[in-house]
Amino acid sequence: MECAIALLVLSLFLLGTLGVLQQGKQVQQAVYGRNAQEWHVFLIQFENKLAEGTFSRVVNSKIYYNKVNPTTNKEYECKIELNTNRNEIAIREKNGYEPILTEVKKLQFRKSKQYILFTVTFLNGEQRNGKWTIEKI
């Protein structure tokens, strides 16, 4: 009788452990899917913002572009940069601030003749690379 009770307790423990492992795997897949989705949204926002103006220059963790104010026809400088205090990549235009990617530890831009290559390192150590084509004027 004691052996039967011990086997019952052991089987309940193993079933519980299996359930926890399966749920952990589902949570990991959901988090990875969310991170991938956030990365793709970031790439679209990055591309769209740079398309609104003309590329200016790259300085380490910042990319500068110029836009024209439609009412005054004057050009002003904007940038996409890493805010290390908030661990996020943000767009700065005039007095505006728009975060577009969070949980970022490091951002590095590299310029070649036709491309801007960038590497984003997240707080969890994951790295993602991107490439933006500089449009010729």
Order of alpha helices (4+ residues) and beta strands (2+ residues): alpha-beta-beta-beta-beta-beta-beta-beta-beta
